[in-house]
Amino acid sequence: FTDIVGYSTIVNKNQKHALELLAVHDKMIETIISQNKGKVIKKIGDSIFAEFPSPLASVNTAQQIQTQLMKRNSICNLQDQIQIRIGLHVGQVIRKDDDLFGHDVNLCSRIESIASKGGIAASSELVHCLIDVLEFSIREMGYIKLKNIIQPHKIYKIYINQDDFLAESDKLLQHYLHDNGIEILDMDSYTV
């Protein structure tokens, strides 16, 4: 799942401009998804829900998207910049018509909502699928209680490259989570 950060605010300021940015966003992201053999399941406002043939393809896509947006933002005026969050998960889905449903779909959506601006958040299930082919830098966020999901889940931040990883320490990541109201749980004392 992807989502534009602050899109409602952009719409409230200038709807025409917001729709132009959304068109640029959709074209850029859909192209990268397609290049990585992904499939857009649906667009929900400023969000894109996509499926991939493998966990690695989803990570590669997410890193490419964030890299391209970072390059684009570096040469754009502030009001033309596009910042997104990306959430990744692997699991079982129910297919109906051209859509996907189920607990794991909901979980992926919730993971996206806690990703940092310009960041990628992923479930431990996805990260563990790639443990033998780790070609990217990750940092554990911790166990997080996600909205409307009963059990807390261990979530990781995936960085777009080594420089991105080195620019943020564990302590800085934990400060970000705390400052944004994302509580890390102590699983030894947590009860449902």
N, C-alpha and C positions, 0 to 999 in steps of 0.2 A: 504494500500500500504506500502511496505517496500522498502528500498534502502540502499545499502552499501555506507557508507561515504568514499569518496576518492578512489573509485574502479578504475577509469581511471588511476590514478597515480600508483596504484599497478600494473595494466596491463602494463603500460609503463616501469616500473622497471624490472618486471619479469613475463612474460605472463604465464609460466607454473605454477609458484607459485600462481598467481592470480586465475587460473582455479581450483587449488587444494583447495584454500580457498573458492571459490564459491561452490564447491561440498560439503564441510563441512557445509557451511551456508545453502544451500538448504536442505540438509538432516535434520539438526537440526530444521529449521523453519517449513518445511513441516510436520514433526512429531508432533510438538506442535499444528499446525493448525488442523491436523487430530484428535488429542486427544480432541480438543475442538469443534468437529463436524463442523469445517470449511471446505471450499472447495477452492483449488487453482484454480483460473480462468485461469491465465496464468503467465508465467515467461517472463520478458522482460529484457534481459541482467542480471544485478545484482539486479533486482527488482522482487518482488512477489506481485501479485494482487490476493487477496483472498476475499471470501464472507462467512458470518457467519449467523447462524440461529437467532441470537439476538445481540443487542448492547453489552450486558454484556459478551457474549462469545468472542466478538472481543477485549474487554478491557482485559479480563482474559488472552487471548492469547498473546496480546501485552506485558503485564506485565511479563508473563512467558518467552517469547522470550528474552526480555531485561535482565531479571534476569539470565537466562542461559548463555547469551553472556557475561554478567559481570563476572560471575563465571569463565567461560572459559578464558576470557581475563586476569584475575588475575593470572593465572598460565602459560600463554603463553609468548613467546618472543614478543617483540614489533611488529616485522614484521609479526607475525602470528595472531595478534589480528584482530577481526572483529567488527566494529562499524556500527550500522545501525540507520536509522531514520524510524519511523512508523507514518503513518497518518490514522486516523479513521473518518468515517462519516457514517451517516444513511440517506437513501433517496430512491427515485424511480429510477429504472433501466429499460433499454430495453434489453431483452434477444434475442440474435440471435446466432444460432448454440450453441456453448459452451462458448460464450463470453457475456460480459455485456457492455452496452454503455449508454451514456446519460450525462446530465449536472452534476448529482450527482457523477458519476464516475470521471469526470474531476475535480470536486471540491475536492474529496478525494485525488486524485493525487497531487493537488496543496497544500493541507494541509500537506501531507508528506514532501514536499520540504522545509517547514519552521520549521519542528521539529528539535530539537537540536540533536547533536550527542549523540547516546545512549538514545534518548528521544522518547516520544509519544505525538503527537499533535492530538487534536480531535475537531470536530465542536461542536458548542453550541447545535445543533439538537441532536447529539448523547448524550452529557452530560445531556440534559434535559430528555431524555428517561430513564435515570438511576437515576434521582434525588431522588426517593424513596428507592433505593437500593445502595446508595453510600457506597461502601466498600473500597474506594480508595481515595487517596488524589489528589486534583486538584488545579490548580491555573490559574486564567484568564490571558491570554496574552493580550487580547484587540481585537479591530476591526482591521483587517488586509486586505489590498487590495492584493488579490492573482492574480498571472499572468493569464491574459486572462479571468478573472471572473469579470463581470461588478460591482456587488455589493460587498462591503467589508463584511467580515464575522467575527463574534466573535469566537475566537479560544481559547482553553484551553490547558494547559499542564497537562498530566496525569502522575503521579509519580508511580514508581514501588512499593514503600512502604512508610511508615511514615518517616523512616530515610532519604530516598531520598528527600522527601518533606521538611523536616526540614533543610536539608543541603543547600537549595537554598531559599533565601528570594525573595519577590516581586521585590526588587531593583536589585538583581543579575540577575533575569530573564529579567527585562527590559534592563539592560546593555547588556546582551547576544543578545537580539533582535536588539538593536541599533547597536552593534558592527558587526552584521552580515547583516546589511542593511535591516532589517525588520522593516518597519515603522508602528507604532501604530497610528491609525487615531482618531481624535476627531469627532465623528459622529454629534455633534451639528453644526459644521461648514463645514462638508464634503459635496461636491456636485459631482455627477457623471460626 
